[in-house]
């Protein structure tokens, strides 16, 4: 028994080190109080959570989101721990550690390379951009949807390996659970296409029909989320820019995400829209053209694994690039929580 444990520890040393380092890095944050932004509305003054009102948790929307699984998790936390800030922070940390483990397993399955998996999990768990999602109690929705999102991707890989439809069914159930934690999961079918491209080394339309049920689910949850966002006045019509400006703003946001990944300096909870519009329009347009050029050249050179990784990043950021204006910021650290997996894979390469 002991030799097998030693072998397991030796084989996955970097995963163990990354998990322990994450516990140490975030240990002090367990003493932090909750904050006044969303935490009271979501948890600490939420009568549905405090009263464990199941009917309300599964029929209401909160802070612009229909997220019944997230709210149920908050209610369970409240039932077990009450208003203990430490306990709510600990739940977030446990979700983050579990997600790190799943990132490691997913990376191993995709790349068959322990070094890439080790680098990926270290970056995912410890990159400073992840701090906002882990430390902010209200961002449990981010952590929860990611957990089931990753389980869905792993299940889909099993389906591709074994050609057993039960794994496709499991993938769908994980996807629905992910959407019920946070509607950002609606991009999941696009990530499945990225997995196809990575595994098959080419884009093959014959793999698209099995994605149809996933896209139908995405549309349903997407429409529900648009309705709740509008009902809670989260659609920001003051940022209803012309189409060309939305496109260049998206390009600038992508540029900033890459910049913050490489140099996570001067991080903030608020990154407002740029004021020098002409300069940032040029930067945004130039960066979009660069992305398209890189994707084209990589595909021509049959570097489909890199193409799939870059597309995975773009798919998991597309909803927060302000094509549909919401909130007050152009980009945010918490929006990188899943996309940073792709950035970590690129860094590992």
C-alpha positions in Angstrom: 0.0 0.0 0.0 2.7 2.5 1.0 4.9 1.9 -2.1 1.8 2.5 -4.3 1.1 5.8 -2.5 4.7 6.9 -2.9 4.6 6.0 -6.6 1.3 8.0 -7.0 2.9 11.0 -5.2 6.0 10.8 -7.4 4.0 10.5 -10.6 1.9 13.5 -9.8 4.3 15.6 -7.7 3.6 18.9 -9.4 -0.1 18.5 -9.0 0.3 17.9 -5.2 2.8 20.8 -5.0 0.3 23.1 -6.9 -2.6 22.1 -4.6 -0.6 22.7 -1.4 0.8 26.0 -2.8 -2.7 27.1 -3.5 -3.9 26.3 0.0 -1.0 28.3 1.4 -1.5 31.2 -1.0 -5.2 31.5 -0.2 -5.0 30.5 3.4 -4.9 34.0 4.7 -8.0 35.0 2.6 -10.1 32.7 4.7 -10.0 35.4 7.4 -11.4 38.0 5.0 -14.9 39.4 5.5 -17.5 39.3 2.7 -17.7 42.5 0.6 -20.6 44.9 0.0 -20.7 44.2 -3.8 -23.2 41.4 -4.5 -22.4 39.3 -1.4 -25.3 40.7 0.7 -27.8 40.3 -2.2 -26.6 36.9 -3.1 -26.0 35.4 0.4 -25.9 37.4 3.6 -29.2 39.3 3.3 -30.9 36.9 0.9 -34.0 35.6 2.5 -34.3 32.7 0.1 -30.8 31.5 1.0 -31.2 32.0 4.7 -34.7 30.4 4.8 -33.6 27.6 2.4 -36.6 28.4 0.2 -36.2 25.7 -2.5 -39.1 27.0 -4.7 -37.7 30.5 -4.8 -34.1 29.3 -5.4 -35.3 27.4 -8.5 -37.7 30.0 -9.8 -36.1 33.4 -9.1 -33.2 35.3 -10.6 -30.5 37.0 -8.5 -28.3 40.0 -9.5 -29.2 39.5 -13.2 -28.7 35.7 -13.3 -30.9 32.6 -13.2 -28.4 30.3 -11.2 -30.5 27.8 -9.1 -27.6 25.4 -8.5 -25.4 28.3 -7.3 -28.1 29.5 -5.0 -28.8 26.0 -3.7 -25.1 25.7 -2.9 -25.2 29.0 -1.0 -28.2 27.8 0.9 -26.6 24.6 1.9 -23.5 26.5 3.0 -25.7 28.8 5.1 -27.6 25.8 6.6 -24.3 24.2 7.6 -22.2 27.3 8.6 -24.5 30.2 8.9 -23.0 33.6 8.3 -19.4 32.5 8.8 -17.3 34.3 6.2 -14.5 31.8 6.7 -16.7 28.9 5.8 -18.1 30.5 2.6 -14.5 31.5 1.5 -13.4 27.9 2.2 -16.2 26.5 0.0 -14.9 28.7 -2.8 -11.4 27.5 -2.3 -12.4 23.8 -2.3 -14.2 24.4 -5.6 -11.0 26.0 -7.0 -8.8 23.1 -5.9 -11.2 20.6 -7.4 -11.2 22.6 -10.7 -7.4 22.5 -10.6 -7.4 18.8 -10.3 -9.8 18.5 -13.2 -7.6 20.9 -15.3 -4.7 18.5 -14.6 -6.6 15.4 -15.7 -8.0 17.2 -18.8 -4.6 18.3 -19.8 -3.2 14.8 -19.4 -6.0 13.3 -21.5 -5.5 15.9 -24.3 -1.7 16.1 -24.5 -0.6 12.8 -23.0 2.3 14.8 -21.6 2.8 15.2 -17.8 5.0 18.4 -18.1 2.2 20.2 -20.0 -0.4 19.1 -17.4 1.9 20.2 -14.5 2.6 23.6 -15.9 -1.1 24.1 -16.8 -2.4 23.2 -13.3 0.2 25.5 -11.6 -0.8 28.4 -13.8 -4.6 27.7 -13.4 -4.4 27.5 -9.6 -1.9 30.2 -8.8 -2.2 32.9 -11.5 -3.1 36.2 -9.8 -6.1 36.7 -12.2 -7.8 33.8 -10.5 -7.9 35.7 -7.2 -11.1 37.6 -7.9 -13.1 34.4 -8.6 -11.7 32.5 -5.6 -11.9 35.3 -3.0 -15.2 36.8 -3.9 -17.9 34.7 -2.3 -20.5 35.7 -4.9 -18.3 34.3 -7.6 -19.1 30.8 -6.4 -21.2 30.7 -9.6 -17.9 31.0 -11.6 -16.3 28.2 -9.7 -19.3 25.9 -9.8 -20.0 26.2 -13.5 -16.4 25.6 -14.3 -16.4 22.3 -12.3 -19.3 20.8 -14.3 -17.9 22.4 -17.5 -14.6 20.5 -17.0 -16.5 17.3 -16.1 -18.4 17.7 -19.3 -15.2 18.0 -21.4 -13.7 14.9 -19.7 -16.9 13.0 -20.4 -16.9 14.0 -24.0 -13.3 12.8 -24.4 -14.4 9.4 -23.0 -17.2 9.4 -25.6 -14.7 10.0 -28.4 -12.4 7.3 -27.0 -15.0 4.6 -26.5 -17.8 5.6 -28.9 -20.3 4.9 -26.2 -23.4 7.1 -26.3 -23.9 7.0 -22.5 -20.9 9.3 -22.2 -22.5 11.7 -24.6 -25.6 11.7 -22.3 -23.4 12.3 -19.3 -21.7 15.2 -21.2 -25.2 16.7 -21.7 -26.1 16.3 -18.0 -22.9 18.0 -16.9 -23.5 20.8 -19.4 -27.0 21.4 -18.0 -25.7 21.4 -14.5 -23.0 23.9 -15.6 -25.6 26.2 -17.1 -27.6 26.0 -13.8 -24.6 27.3 -12.0 -23.9 30.1 -14.4 -25.3 30.8 -17.9 -21.8 31.5 -19.2 -21.6 27.8 -19.8 -23.7 28.2 -23.0 -20.4 28.4 -25.0 -19.8 24.7 -24.1 -20.7 23.3 -27.5 -18.1 25.5 -29.1 -15.5 24.1 -26.7 -16.6 20.6 -27.8 -15.8 21.6 -31.4 -12.4 22.7 -30.2 -11.9 19.3 -28.7 -12.9 17.7 -32.0 -10.4 19.8 -33.8 -7.6 19.0 -31.3 -8.3 15.2 -31.3 -9.0 14.7 -35.0 -6.4 17.2 -36.3 -8.9 18.7 -38.7 -12.3 20.2 -38.9 -14.8 17.5 -39.9 -18.5 18.5 -40.4 -19.6 14.9 -39.7 -18.9 15.5 -36.0 -21.3 18.5 -35.9 -24.7 16.7 -35.7 -24.1 15.3 -32.2 -23.7 18.9 -31.0 -27.2 19.9 -32.1 -28.8 19.1 -28.7 -26.1 21.0 -26.9 -26.7 24.1 -29.1 -30.5 23.9 -28.4 -29.7 23.8 -24.7 -27.4 26.8 -25.2 -30.1 28.8 -26.9 -32.7 28.1 -24.2 -30.4 29.1 -21.4 -29.1 32.1 -23.4 -32.6 33.4 -23.9 -33.4 32.9 -20.2 -30.3 34.8 -19.2 -31.0 37.7 -21.6 -34.4 38.0 -20.1 -33.1 38.0 -16.5 -30.3 40.5 -17.4 -32.9 42.8 -18.9 -35.3 42.4 -15.9 -32.5 43.4 -13.4 -31.4 46.2 -15.7 -27.9 44.7 -16.4 -28.1 45.4 -20.1 -26.2 48.7 -20.3 -27.7 50.8 -23.1 -25.1 53.6 -22.4 -22.6 51.2 -24.0 -24.7 50.4 -27.0 -21.9 51.4 -29.4 -22.0 51.0 -33.2 -21.1 47.6 -34.5 -17.6 48.6 -35.7 -16.8 50.0 -32.2 -18.0 46.9 -30.5 -15.7 44.8 -32.7 -12.7 47.0 -32.0 -13.5 47.1 -28.3 -13.6 43.3 -28.3 -10.2 43.3 -29.9 -8.8 45.7 -27.3 -10.3 43.5 -24.5 -8.6 40.4 -26.0 -5.3 42.4 -26.1 -5.7 43.3 -22.5 -6.5 39.7 -21.4 -3.3 38.6 -23.0 -1.4 41.5 -21.5 -2.8 40.7 -18.0 -2.0 37.0 -18.4 1.6 37.8 -19.2 2.0 40.7 -16.8 -0.6 40.6 -14.0 0.2 44.0 -12.7 -2.1 46.7 -11.3 -5.1 44.4 -11.2 -8.5 45.9 -10.4 -12.1 45.0 -9.9 -13.0 47.7 -12.4 -11.5 48.2 -15.9 -13.6 51.0 -17.4 -14.1 51.5 -21.1 -11.1 53.4 -22.7 -11.5 57.2 -23.2 -8.9 57.6 -26.0 -11.2 55.9 -28.5 -9.1 56.4 -31.6 -5.9 54.9 -30.1 -7.7 51.9 -28.6 -9.7 51.4 -31.8 -6.5 51.0 -33.7 -5.0 48.6 -31.1 -8.2 46.6 -31.0 -8.4 46.3 -34.8 -4.7 45.5 -35.2 -4.9 42.8 -32.5 -8.0 41.1 -34.1 -6.2 41.1 -37.5 -3.2 39.6 -35.8 -5.3 36.8 -34.2 -6.9 35.9 -37.6 -3.5 35.9 -39.3 -2.0 33.6 -36.6 -4.9 31.2 -36.8 -4.7 31.1 -40.6 -0.9 30.5 -40.7 -1.1 27.8 -37.9 -4.0 26.0 -39.8 -2.0 26.2 -43.1 1.0 24.6 -41.3 -1.4 22.0 -39.8 -0.7 23.1 -36.2 -4.3 22.2 -35.4 -3.6 21.7 -31.7 -2.5 25.3 -31.4 -5.5 26.5 -33.5 -7.8 24.5 -31.2 -6.3 26.0 -28.1 -6.6 29.6 -29.4 -10.2 29.0 -30.5 -10.9 27.5 -27.0 -9.7 30.8 -25.5 -11.8 32.9 -27.9 -14.9 30.7 -27.4 -14.7 31.1 -23.6 -14.3 34.9 -23.8 -16.7 35.7 -26.6 -19.7 36.3 -24.3 -17.9 38.9 -22.2 -16.5 40.9 -25.1 -19.4 43.4 -24.9 -21.0 42.5 -28.2 -24.1 42.6 -26.1 -23.5 45.5 -23.7 -23.8 44.6 -20.0 -22.3 45.9 -16.7 -19.8 48.7 -16.5 -16.5 47.2 -17.5 -14.9 46.2 -20.8 -13.0 43.3 -19.3 -12.6 41.7 -15.9 -10.3 39.3 -14.1 -13.1 36.9 -13.3 -14.0 36.5 -16.9 -10.7 34.8 -17.5 -11.4 31.9 -15.1 -12.0 29.3 -17.8 -10.1 31.0 -20.6 -7.0 31.0 -18.6 -6.8 27.2 -19.1 -6.2 27.8 -22.8 -3.6 30.5 -22.0 -1.9 28.0 -19.6 -1.8 25.4 -22.4 -0.1 27.9 -24.7 2.4 28.8 -22.0 3.1 25.1 -21.4 3.8 24.7 -25.2 
